[in-house]
């Protein structure tokens, strides 16, 4: 009988998937023995039909391991959906002249259950054979033979899955090996020191750059040996930071002094990121060490120069204020204007010292809000504190500022406080100023509200102070301002872009 449509022509490649050459068919031996007993047949076979031969994976009552395909009864049985039964082969024109009928083993009765893979491709048959003609099988024998055929396929399917799994494991292992070789090649080519650890932080790899830089023998810094490479003053800090990253999964970043091969300690930036598996668990840490010694020294030098420049700028403010005072004494007629100008100069000096202290002594102490709006306002409003504390109440958000915004802010609020002290709410004992700060989108809104002062009418033209405020808000800070003169005092609202208050706000 010809094979049906869809049967693979290259059966060798198909059957290779079941790893049939590996042997070890003890379970199939048990199945054939049970089939022989159940059907009371002297011969039982598990036959796999190949391109030109049939192979007996398990057999009982027969010595040969296979036969040519053209005499195979199983090649017919495997193409059906049900049992293939031949009561008497000598009376069946398809098999009467078959060599297995006319000669050994002298087949007369044959019953075979097809073996079909999960993909629908027929592989062979589980069969029982008798040398005497028989009418057929009982219902129990038929059901048992079909059931055992399915069990044969369970066994063969398991072998196929095992083979596929082993193949995948080998492929995965090869992929991992290739990936590892690529990682090591790339890391060795990098100018940075590269290292990796197990999930618990055990260091198990360093690239060639690490050993070239430190000069230590390979493997000597595995495990916890790496911490001994740090400056003694940095070891506890580095350990604490690393333990925190291991506990939380947070990226690791720290600056420390690493021992160079020449024995000197050089500033180094250490960084590490976790690699997570599909379940989110950390499977490895990959880290780098980058020498920043020269940059660190340059930053220290720049900081020293900046402090010296800051000190000189502060001296210039003092000198200018002193010159203004001398001029006022020599020319009493300009005393009032000179006092205003000197106060403005001193306000700028306080603002400068707040954001650019020239020494540790001049820097704001902890809790004084360095780098925040309320901190500098506290400096500007210091002269207006009463016996019961300040008369200018701050509420709302404390906004970050930097050296760029400090000068115009100092001039602006010095001018507002000075005008309030001369003409507004602070000119009377019970007058108060309320200053509220809040974020509005990309802007910072500041509301200045006076109450309890004398009724003040706006002048017809802006004086120098008003023009100075406008210059500070609009030109230097890129904001806008609105004044509202109320009977109870001045209401003034400012809108200043957050990026103008602090550079970092533009990159947040």
ZIHUQUI-V460043 format. One record per backbone hydrogen bond with DSSP energy under -0.5 kcal/mol. CO is the residue of the C=O (numbers start at 1). NH is the residue of the N-H. E is the energy in kcal/mol with one decimal. If there is no record, write none. Layout:
co=CO nh=NH e=E
co=CO nh=NH e=E
This chain:
co=4 nh=7 e=-1.6
co=9 nh=11 e=-1.4
co=10 nh=14 e=-1.2
co=11 nh=15 e=-3.3
co=12 nh=16 e=-1.6
co=13 nh=17 e=-0.6
co=14 nh=17 e=-1.3
co=15 nh=18 e=-1.5
co=15 nh=20 e=-0.7
co=16 nh=19 e=-1.6
co=19 nh=22 e=-1.2
co=20 nh=23 e=-1.1
co=25 nh=29 e=-2.1
co=26 nh=30 e=-2.0
co=27 nh=31 e=-1.9
co=28 nh=32 e=-2.5
co=29 nh=33 e=-2.1
co=30 nh=34 e=-2.1
co=31 nh=35 e=-2.7
co=32 nh=36 e=-2.4
co=33 nh=37 e=-1.9
co=34 nh=38 e=-3.3
co=35 nh=39 e=-2.3
co=36 nh=40 e=-0.5
co=36 nh=41 e=-2.1
co=37 nh=40 e=-0.7
co=43 nh=129 e=-2.9
co=44 nh=60 e=-1.9
co=45 nh=47 e=-0.6
co=45 nh=127 e=-2.4
co=46 nh=57 e=-2.2
co=46 nh=58 e=-0.9
co=47 nh=49 e=-0.5
co=47 nh=125 e=-2.0
co=48 nh=50 e=-0.6
co=48 nh=55 e=-3.2
co=52 nh=69 e=-2.7
co=53 nh=50 e=-3.4
co=54 nh=67 e=-1.5
co=55 nh=48 e=-3.1
co=55 nh=57 e=-0.9
co=58 nh=46 e=-2.5
co=60 nh=44 e=-1.9
co=65 nh=56 e=-2.8
co=67 nh=54 e=-2.9
co=68 nh=71 e=-1.1
co=69 nh=72 e=-2.0
co=73 nh=76 e=-1.4
co=73 nh=77 e=-1.9
co=74 nh=78 e=-2.4
co=76 nh=79 e=-1.3
co=77 nh=80 e=-1.3
co=83 nh=85 e=-0.6
co=84 nh=112 e=-2.4
co=86 nh=110 e=-2.2
co=87 nh=134 e=-1.8
co=88 nh=91 e=-1.4
co=89 nh=92 e=-1.1
co=91 nh=93 e=-0.6
co=92 nh=95 e=-2.0
co=92 nh=96 e=-2.0
co=95 nh=98 e=-1.9
co=98 nh=101 e=-2.0
co=98 nh=102 e=-2.7
co=99 nh=103 e=-1.6
co=100 nh=107 e=-2.7
co=103 nh=106 e=-3.1
co=108 nh=89 e=-2.2
co=109 nh=130 e=-2.2
co=110 nh=86 e=-3.3
co=111 nh=128 e=-2.4
co=112 nh=84 e=-2.8
co=113 nh=126 e=-2.4
co=114 nh=116 e=-0.6
co=115 nh=123 e=-3.6
co=115 nh=124 e=-1.2
co=117 nh=120 e=-2.1
co=121 nh=117 e=-2.5
co=123 nh=49 e=-2.4
co=124 nh=115 e=-2.7
co=125 nh=47 e=-2.8
co=125 nh=127 e=-0.6
co=126 nh=113 e=-2.9
co=127 nh=45 e=-2.4
co=128 nh=111 e=-1.9
co=129 nh=43 e=-1.7
co=130 nh=108 e=-2.3
co=130 nh=109 e=-2.1
co=138 nh=142 e=-2.7
co=139 nh=143 e=-2.8
co=140 nh=144 e=-2.7
co=141 nh=145 e=-2.5
co=142 nh=146 e=-2.3
co=143 nh=147 e=-2.4
co=144 nh=148 e=-2.5
co=145 nh=149 e=-1.8
co=146 nh=150 e=-1.8
co=147 nh=151 e=-1.7
co=148 nh=152 e=-2.1
co=149 nh=153 e=-1.8
co=150 nh=154 e=-1.8
co=151 nh=155 e=-2.2
co=152 nh=156 e=-2.6
co=153 nh=157 e=-3.2
co=154 nh=158 e=-2.1
co=155 nh=159 e=-1.8
co=156 nh=160 e=-2.1
co=157 nh=161 e=-2.7
co=158 nh=162 e=-2.7
co=159 nh=163 e=-2.6
co=160 nh=164 e=-2.7
co=161 nh=165 e=-2.8
co=162 nh=166 e=-2.8
co=163 nh=167 e=-2.6
co=164 nh=168 e=-2.8
co=165 nh=169 e=-3.0
co=166 nh=170 e=-2.6
co=167 nh=171 e=-2.6
co=168 nh=172 e=-3.6
co=169 nh=173 e=-2.8
co=170 nh=174 e=-2.5
co=171 nh=175 e=-2.9
co=172 nh=176 e=-3.1
co=173 nh=177 e=-2.6
co=174 nh=178 e=-2.7
co=175 nh=179 e=-3.0
co=176 nh=180 e=-3.0
co=177 nh=181 e=-2.6
co=178 nh=182 e=-2.5
co=179 nh=183 e=-2.9
co=180 nh=184 e=-2.7
co=181 nh=185 e=-2.3
co=182 nh=186 e=-3.0
co=183 nh=187 e=-3.0
co=184 nh=188 e=-2.3
co=185 nh=189 e=-1.4
co=186 nh=190 e=-0.8
co=187 nh=190 e=-0.6
co=193 nh=289 e=-2.5
co=194 nh=207 e=-2.4
co=195 nh=287 e=-3.2
co=196 nh=204 e=-1.8
co=196 nh=205 e=-1.2
co=197 nh=285 e=-1.9
co=198 nh=201 e=-2.5
co=202 nh=198 e=-2.3
co=203 nh=223 e=-2.6
co=205 nh=196 e=-1.8
co=207 nh=210 e=-0.7
co=207 nh=211 e=-1.2
co=208 nh=212 e=-2.4
co=209 nh=213 e=-2.6
co=210 nh=214 e=-2.8
co=211 nh=215 e=-2.1
co=213 nh=261 e=-2.0
co=217 nh=220 e=-1.8
co=219 nh=222 e=-1.3
co=221 nh=226 e=-0.7
co=222 nh=225 e=-1.9
co=223 nh=203 e=-1.0
co=224 nh=227 e=-1.2
co=225 nh=228 e=-0.9
co=226 nh=229 e=-2.1
co=227 nh=230 e=-1.5
co=229 nh=259 e=-2.7
co=231 nh=234 e=-2.4
co=231 nh=235 e=-1.0
co=232 nh=236 e=-0.5
co=234 nh=238 e=-2.5
co=235 nh=239 e=-2.6
co=236 nh=240 e=-2.5
co=237 nh=241 e=-2.2
co=238 nh=242 e=-2.4
co=239 nh=243 e=-2.8
co=240 nh=244 e=-1.9
co=241 nh=245 e=-1.9
co=242 nh=246 e=-2.2
co=243 nh=247 e=-2.3
co=244 nh=248 e=-2.4
co=245 nh=249 e=-2.9
co=252 nh=272 e=-2.1
co=254 nh=270 e=-3.3
co=256 nh=258 e=-0.6
co=256 nh=268 e=-3.2
co=257 nh=231 e=-2.2
co=258 nh=266 e=-2.8
co=260 nh=263 e=-2.3
co=264 nh=260 e=-3.8
co=266 nh=258 e=-3.1
co=267 nh=292 e=-2.3
co=267 nh=293 e=-0.7
co=268 nh=256 e=-2.4
co=268 nh=270 e=-0.6
co=269 nh=290 e=-2.4
co=270 nh=254 e=-2.1
co=271 nh=288 e=-2.7
co=272 nh=252 e=-2.4
co=273 nh=286 e=-2.3
co=274 nh=276 e=-0.5
co=275 nh=283 e=-3.3
co=275 nh=284 e=-1.3
co=277 nh=280 e=-2.0
co=281 nh=277 e=-3.0
co=284 nh=275 e=-3.4
co=285 nh=197 e=-2.0
co=286 nh=273 e=-2.4
co=287 nh=195 e=-2.4
co=288 nh=271 e=-2.4
co=289 nh=193 e=-2.2
co=290 nh=269 e=-3.3
co=292 nh=296 e=-3.0
co=293 nh=297 e=-2.4
co=294 nh=298 e=-2.5
co=295 nh=299 e=-2.6
co=296 nh=300 e=-2.2
co=297 nh=301 e=-2.3
co=298 nh=302 e=-2.8
co=299 nh=303 e=-2.6
co=300 nh=304 e=-2.2
co=301 nh=305 e=-2.5
co=302 nh=306 e=-3.0
co=303 nh=307 e=-2.4
co=304 nh=308 e=-2.1
co=305 nh=309 e=-3.0
co=306 nh=310 e=-2.8
co=307 nh=311 e=-2.4
co=308 nh=312 e=-2.1
co=309 nh=313 e=-2.9
co=310 nh=314 e=-2.5
co=311 nh=315 e=-2.0
co=312 nh=316 e=-2.3
co=313 nh=317 e=-2.3
co=314 nh=318 e=-2.0
co=315 nh=319 e=-2.9
co=316 nh=320 e=-2.9
co=317 nh=321 e=-2.5
co=318 nh=322 e=-2.4
co=319 nh=323 e=-2.7
co=320 nh=324 e=-2.5
co=321 nh=325 e=-2.1
co=322 nh=326 e=-2.4
co=323 nh=327 e=-2.5
co=324 nh=328 e=-2.2
co=325 nh=329 e=-1.9
co=326 nh=330 e=-2.1
co=327 nh=331 e=-2.0
co=331 nh=334 e=-2.3
co=332 nh=335 e=-1.8
co=334 nh=338 e=-3.0
co=335 nh=339 e=-2.7
co=336 nh=340 e=-2.0
co=337 nh=341 e=-2.4
co=338 nh=342 e=-2.9
co=339 nh=343 e=-2.5
co=340 nh=344 e=-2.0
co=341 nh=345 e=-2.3
co=342 nh=346 e=-2.7
co=343 nh=347 e=-2.2
co=344 nh=348 e=-2.3
co=345 nh=349 e=-2.1
co=346 nh=350 e=-2.3
co=347 nh=351 e=-2.3
co=348 nh=352 e=-2.7
co=349 nh=353 e=-2.4
co=350 nh=354 e=-1.5
co=351 nh=355 e=-1.8
co=352 nh=356 e=-2.9
co=359 nh=363 e=-0.9
co=365 nh=368 e=-2.2
co=369 nh=372 e=-2.1
co=371 nh=401 e=-1.9
co=372 nh=376 e=-1.4
co=373 nh=377 e=-2.3
co=374 nh=378 e=-2.1
co=375 nh=379 e=-1.2
co=376 nh=380 e=-2.3
co=377 nh=381 e=-2.9
co=379 nh=382 e=-0.7
co=381 nh=384 e=-1.9
co=382 nh=385 e=-1.4
co=384 nh=391 e=-0.9
co=386 nh=389 e=-1.7
co=389 nh=386 e=-3.3
co=391 nh=393 e=-0.6
co=391 nh=433 e=-2.3
co=393 nh=435 e=-3.2
co=395 nh=437 e=-2.1
co=397 nh=399 e=-0.8
co=399 nh=373 e=-2.9
co=402 nh=405 e=-0.6
co=402 nh=406 e=-1.4
co=403 nh=407 e=-0.7
co=405 nh=409 e=-2.1
co=406 nh=410 e=-2.5
co=407 nh=411 e=-2.3
co=408 nh=412 e=-2.5
co=409 nh=413 e=-2.6
co=410 nh=414 e=-2.1
co=411 nh=415 e=-2.0
co=412 nh=416 e=-2.2
co=413 nh=417 e=-2.4
co=414 nh=418 e=-2.5
co=415 nh=419 e=-2.6
co=416 nh=420 e=-2.3
co=417 nh=421 e=-2.1
co=418 nh=422 e=-1.9
co=419 nh=423 e=-3.2
co=419 nh=424 e=-1.2
co=420 nh=427 e=-0.7
co=424 nh=427 e=-1.9
co=425 nh=428 e=-1.1
co=428 nh=431 e=-1.0
co=432 nh=451 e=-2.4
co=433 nh=393 e=-2.8
co=433 nh=435 e=-0.5
co=434 nh=436 e=-0.5
co=434 nh=449 e=-2.6
co=435 nh=395 e=-2.2
co=436 nh=447 e=-2.8
co=437 nh=397 e=-2.9
co=438 nh=445 e=-3.2
co=440 nh=443 e=-2.1
co=442 nh=498 e=-2.8
co=443 nh=440 e=-2.7
co=443 nh=445 e=-0.5
co=444 nh=496 e=-2.5
co=445 nh=438 e=-2.5
co=446 nh=448 e=-0.5
co=446 nh=494 e=-2.5
co=447 nh=436 e=-2.3
co=447 nh=449 e=-0.6
co=448 nh=492 e=-3.0
co=449 nh=434 e=-3.2
co=451 nh=432 e=-2.9
co=463 nh=467 e=-2.2
co=464 nh=468 e=-2.5
co=465 nh=469 e=-2.1
co=466 nh=470 e=-2.4
co=467 nh=471 e=-2.5
co=468 nh=472 e=-2.2
co=469 nh=473 e=-2.6
co=470 nh=474 e=-2.7
co=470 nh=475 e=-0.8
co=471 nh=475 e=-0.8
co=471 nh=476 e=-1.9
co=472 nh=477 e=-1.0
co=473 nh=479 e=-2.8
co=480 nh=495 e=-2.4
co=482 nh=493 e=-2.7
co=484 nh=486 e=-0.8
co=484 nh=491 e=-2.5
co=486 nh=489 e=-1.6
co=488 nh=453 e=-0.9
co=489 nh=486 e=-1.7
co=490 nh=450 e=-2.3
co=491 nh=484 e=-2.8
co=492 nh=448 e=-3.5
co=493 nh=482 e=-2.6
co=494 nh=446 e=-2.2
co=495 nh=480 e=-1.8
co=496 nh=444 e=-3.1
co=497 nh=500 e=-1.4
co=497 nh=501 e=-1.0
co=498 nh=502 e=-1.8
co=501 nh=402 e=-1.3
co=502 nh=505 e=-1.3
co=502 nh=506 e=-0.5
co=503 nh=506 e=-1.6
co=504 nh=507 e=-1.4
